[in-house]
Amino acid sequence: MKFDESSLYNIKSKLDGIRCSLYDLAIWKNGFAFKKIDFSETGRPVIKIAELNNGISSNTSFTQGNYSEDVFIQWDDLLFSWSGNPKTSIDVFRYRLQDGWLNQHIFKVTANEDLVTKDFLYYVLKFLKPHFTEIATNKQTTGLGHVTIADLKRMSLVVPLKEVQNQIVSILKAIDDKIEVNKNINDNLQQQAMALFDSWFISFDRTSGEVPADWTEGILGDIATITSGKRPPMKRAVATDGVQIPLVGAASIMGFTNAVLYNEPILVTGRVGTHGVVQRFQTPCWTSDNTLVIKSPFYEFTYQVLQRVDYVNMNRGSTQPLITQTDLKNVSIVLPPKTVLLEFEELAGSLMAMYEANRKENDRLAALRDTLLPKLMSGEIDVSDIDL
């Protein structure tokens, strides 16, 4: 068979094997084109790129309809997001949420087991992400790009024997398994912090509904400053020591006006677009102007409050969701004495310090995996001596 010889589509490799079209390695089933009439208050979630990136949130749509088995997704299914912002939306995912229905612009990918294992195919798609990004960028219009079935048919790569596939997977999956263990530990740590907050500040007296006499009614603005993020000077700024500083928010934001580099612990949530996702940043970062930045001496208490805000009813947007600084500042809260806040800060902070250590370890592990991935997939690293 004659394959496309361009470097973008013909993936070079030193591995021994057969050259195959990427399309032939799987069944690629696009998600369903849901309409507003399909949605309901309850049912299974409709999974879009927002859910793959941020999980189920207040912005997630649900449906009670029944659709083709081809677009039903469950734990560990492979998904490939093929349309959107080339740098932030084109990616492959192992599905890690509750059973749901797949929205359009995402392929459900079922490995052709005659040629590849499911795990090897996942790493193939991870390896090819830079190619997908370039392909989508070349077609980009109004901020969006895509990778089509035609592109999958044009792209070819060397597929090694299953034994070699398993050897490659054994190295990469060991790292990913450790990352997942750390994520599960962090989920538990967050649940412990949430339970601590509930027991101290919400469910301590369910019978009478009364609060201690020295507690007062207040607003979030009493203990936190809330401002809009500012446009950073570039998509990804670089610190003086050469370390890249992340941009929080829309990656397409550009500009030089009122840029703010945060070097202190902050909390960030969406001002425009997706709401209800609260991000913690304790290392330097830029924020885009579609975010709200929250700073407080009672960081952990404020974080827990933000997790419980009713963002849906706070929405002021007509064409897309919008929340304001003022509305977030005016969220009603019960204010215990400073001594209680500081005690909670110490206890919850110790849990979240472990969370932060695991997150940093995961960053290092992900960097190691991403370094090894192209070397293993291209055959630059010889796996023949690995004893499984």
Sequence and secondary structure as in RCSB ss.txt:
>XXXX:A:sequence
MKFDESSLYNIKSKLDGIRCSLYDLAIWKNGFAFKKIDFSETGRPVIKIAELNNGISSNTSFTQGNYSEDVFIQW
DDLLFSWSGNPKTSIDVFRYRLQDGWLNQHIFKVTANEDLVTKDFLYYVLKFLKPHFTEIATNKQTTGLGHVTIA
DLKRMSLVVPLKEVQNQIVSILKAIDDKIEVNKNINDNLQQQAMALFDSWFISFDRTSGEVPADWTEGILGDIAT
ITSGKRPPMKRAVATDGVQIPLVGAASIMGFTNAVLYNEPILVTGRVGTHGVVQRFQTPCWTSDNTLVIKSPFYE
FTYQVLQRVDYVNMNRGSTQPLITQTDLKNVSIVLPPKTVLLEFEELAGSLMAMYEANRKENDRLAALRDTLLPK
LMSGEIDVSDIDL
>XXXX:A:secstr
     STTTB    S SEEEEGGGGEEEEE B   GGG BSSSEEEE HHHHHH S TT  EE     GGGEE T
T EEEE EE TTTT EEEE  SSSEEEBTTEEEEEE TTT  HHHHHHHHHHTHHHHHHHHHHT BTTBEE  HH
HHHH EEEE  HHHHHHHHHHHHHHHHHHHHHHHHHHHHHHHHHHHHHHHHTSTTTTT    TT EEEEGGGT E
EEE    SSSSEE TTS EE EES TT    TT  EE S EEEEESBSS S EEEE S EEE TTEEEEE SSHH
HHHHHHHT  HHHH   SSS B  HHHHHT EEEE  HHHHHHHHHHHHHHHHHHHHHHHHHHHHHHHHHHHHHH
HHTTSS  TT   
